[in-house]
């Protein structure tokens, strides 16, 4: 509870300062409440290689809702990882999930819900339930009901004979 005391000598600037202080405190309080705070569309967190400054991965979502100071709930999650041959960037892996929580400070996405991942060339597809993505080292852990499909050409490349 905030109690402000004003006397006859209180000026207009003191009133404005008091109102501004109350407004800021109320805004900070709403950010600290679960489900309160900022929301937005087209959420993106890029991750760059520290040595080369090249883009390594992007964690994005169609909608984000702040849950606490460092955590947002992301809907329509898409994670893309990249590799480079010279300056030519290639997408290695695309990961999708209906929703997850993202710790903005740690750059970690996690969910107990479903997830799907695939390579763009179709050589690998994975799905499961429950995951954790660590953007700092591009590590994906899928915890339950994991199903993997590997294209025959990966297991037996052209010209391979038994």
C-alpha positions in Angstrom: 0.0 0.0 0.0 1.3 3.4 -0.9 0.4 6.4 1.3 1.1 9.9 0.0 0.7 12.9 2.3 0.2 16.3 0.8 0.0 19.7 2.6 -0.9 23.2 1.4 2.6 23.7 0.1 2.5 20.7 -2.3 3.1 21.9 -5.8 1.8 20.6 -9.1 5.2 19.0 -9.8 5.0 17.1 -6.6 1.6 15.8 -7.6 2.9 14.7 -11.0 5.9 13.1 -9.4 3.7 11.2 -7.0 1.3 10.0 -9.8 4.3 9.0 -12.0 5.8 7.0 -9.1 2.4 5.2 -8.5 2.1 4.5 -12.2 5.6 3.0 -12.4 5.1 0.9 -9.3 1.7 -0.4 -10.7 3.4 -1.3 -14.0 6.2 -3.1 -12.3 3.8 -5.0 -10.1 1.8 -6.2 -13.2 5.0 -7.4 -14.8 5.8 -9.5 -11.7 2.3 -11.2 -11.8 2.0 -14.5 -13.7 0.2 -14.0 -17.0 0.5 -10.2 -16.6 2.8 -7.9 -18.4 3.9 -7.6 -22.0 2.6 -9.7 -24.9 3.5 -9.5 -28.6 3.5 -11.1 -31.9 6.4 -12.4 -34.1 8.7 -13.1 -31.1 12.4 -13.8 -32.2 15.6 -14.5 -30.4 18.6 -14.8 -32.7 21.9 -16.5 -31.6 25.2 -15.6 -33.2 28.6 -17.2 -33.1 30.8 -15.2 -30.9 33.9 -15.6 -33.1 32.4 -15.1 -36.6 29.2 -13.2 -35.7 27.3 -15.5 -38.0 23.7 -16.4 -37.2 23.7 -19.9 -35.6 20.0 -20.3 -34.7 16.7 -18.4 -34.4 14.1 -19.2 -31.8 10.8 -17.6 -32.8 7.1 -17.7 -32.2 3.9 -16.3 -33.5 2.8 -15.0 -30.1 4.5 -14.4 -26.7 3.0 -13.6 -23.4 5.2 -12.6 -20.4 4.8 -14.9 -17.5 7.4 -13.4 -15.1 10.4 -11.2 -15.3 12.5 -13.6 -17.4 10.0 -16.1 -18.7 7.6 -15.8 -21.6 5.1 -18.3 -23.0 5.5 -18.7 -26.7 2.9 -20.0 -29.1 3.8 -21.4 -32.5 7.4 -22.1 -31.6 9.9 -22.5 -34.5 13.6 -23.1 -34.0 15.9 -23.0 -37.0 19.6 -24.0 -36.9 22.2 -23.0 -39.5 25.6 -24.0 -40.8 27.8 -22.2 -43.3 29.9 -23.1 -46.3 31.8 -19.9 -46.8 29.2 -17.2 -46.6 26.4 -19.4 -47.8 24.0 -20.2 -45.0 22.1 -23.5 -44.9 19.2 -24.4 -42.7 20.1 -27.7 -40.9 17.2 -28.3 -38.6 13.6 -26.9 -38.1 12.0 -27.6 -34.8 8.3 -26.8 -34.2 6.0 -27.0 -31.1 2.5 -25.6 -30.4 3.8 -23.8 -27.2 6.5 -23.6 -24.7 8.1 -21.5 -22.0 11.2 -19.5 -22.8 13.7 -18.3 -20.2 15.0 -15.1 -21.8 18.0 -14.8 -19.5 19.2 -18.4 -20.1 17.9 -18.7 -23.7 16.2 -22.0 -22.9 12.9 -23.2 -24.3 11.1 -26.0 -22.7 7.7 -27.7 -22.7 5.9 -30.9 -21.5 4.0 -30.8 -24.8 4.6 -32.2 -28.3 7.5 -31.3 -30.6 8.5 -32.1 -34.1 11.9 -31.7 -35.8 13.2 -32.3 -39.3 16.0 -31.6 -41.6 15.1 -29.6 -44.8 16.4 -32.3 -47.1 14.0 -34.9 -45.5 16.8 -37.2 -44.3 15.7 -37.0 -40.6 12.4 -36.5 -38.8 11.9 -36.7 -35.0 8.8 -36.2 -32.9 8.3 -36.5 -29.2 6.6 -35.2 -26.1 8.5 -32.9 -23.6 11.7 -31.1 -24.6 14.3 -28.6 -23.7 16.2 -26.5 -26.2 19.4 -24.7 -25.1 20.2 -22.0 -27.6 23.7 -21.3 -26.2 25.0 -24.7 -27.5 22.2 -25.7 -29.9 21.3 -28.7 -27.7 17.8 -30.3 -28.1 16.7 -32.9 -25.6 13.4 -34.7 -26.2 12.3 -36.6 -23.2 9.3 -38.9 -23.9 7.6 -40.9 -26.7 10.4 -40.2 -29.1 9.9 -41.4 -32.7 12.7 -41.1 -35.3 12.6 -41.6 -39.1 15.8 -41.7 -41.0 15.8 -41.7 -44.8 17.2 -44.8 -46.4 19.7 -42.8 -48.4 21.3 -41.7 -45.1 21.7 -45.3 -43.8 22.7 -46.7 -47.2 24.2 -44.0 -49.4 24.4 -44.4 -53.2 26.9 -47.0 -54.1 26.8 -48.7 -50.7 26.9 -52.6 -50.9 26.6 -55.2 -48.2 
